Amino acid sequence: MDIRKKGIENEGVVAKHYREQGYQVIEINEKGFPDLIILKDKQVLFFVEVKARGVPPTHVQKEAHIKWKKEGFETKVKCVADGKVVKC
């Protein structure tokens, strides 16, 4: 499986993880923007960058996280292994 396809699959795993907790999730696939937007009661709570375990955020992603933090948005990095959300 190619890396891009696996990344999209992992994003789905994390999105499902948050939906099961009662959050609304918007999935984004745009370079430089976190993969998911997590909402509760239509209010944006935080962004999520989805990575495979052991794969750190890229320089571009880290820069984006800093940018969004300055705008008042937290960005969490979540890792996936074997189809489950795991500690990074």
Solvent accessible surface area in square Angstrom, and as a share of the most:
residue,aa,sasa,rsa
1,M,147,0.66
2,D,90,0.46
3,I,160,0.81
4,R,135,0.49
5,K,125,0.53
6,K,75,0.32
7,G,27,0.26
8,I,78,0.40
9,E,78,0.35
10,N,5,0.03
11,E,9,0.04
12,G,32,0.31
13,V,33,0.19
14,V,0,0.00
15,A,0,0.00
16,K,124,0.53
17,H,63,0.28
18,Y,10,0.04
19,R,110,0.40
20,E,123,0.55
21,Q,94,0.42
22,G,46,0.44
23,Y,52,0.20
24,Q,74,0.33
25,V,17,0.09
26,I,82,0.42
27,E,78,0.35
28,I,42,0.21
29,N,82,0.42
30,E,119,0.54
31,K,177,0.75
32,G,28,0.27
33,F,46,0.19
34,P,0,0.00
35,D,17,0.09
36,L,0,0.00
37,I,21,0.11
38,I,0,0.00
39,L,18,0.09
40,K,79,0.33
41,D,113,0.58
42,K,164,0.70
43,Q,119,0.53
44,V,64,0.37
45,L,78,0.39
46,F,16,0.07
47,F,8,0.03
48,V,0,0.00
49,E,3,0.01
50,V,13,0.08
51,K,22,0.09
52,A,40,0.31
53,R,132,0.48
54,G,70,0.68
55,V,76,0.44
56,P,92,0.58
57,P,25,0.16
58,T,71,0.41
59,H,133,0.59
60,V,70,0.40
61,Q,36,0.16
62,K,103,0.44
63,E,90,0.40
64,A,9,0.07
65,H,28,0.13
66,I,95,0.48
67,K,113,0.48
68,W,47,0.17
69,K,153,0.65
70,K,165,0.70
71,E,112,0.50
72,G,67,0.64
73,F,64,0.27
74,E,95,0.43
75,T,28,0.16
76,K,66,0.28
77,V,52,0.30
78,K,54,0.23
79,C,4,0.02
80,V,5,0.03
81,A,17,0.13
82,D,139,0.72
83,G,42,0.40
84,K,137,0.58
85,V,42,0.24
86,V,38,0.22
87,K,183,0.77
88,C,88,0.53
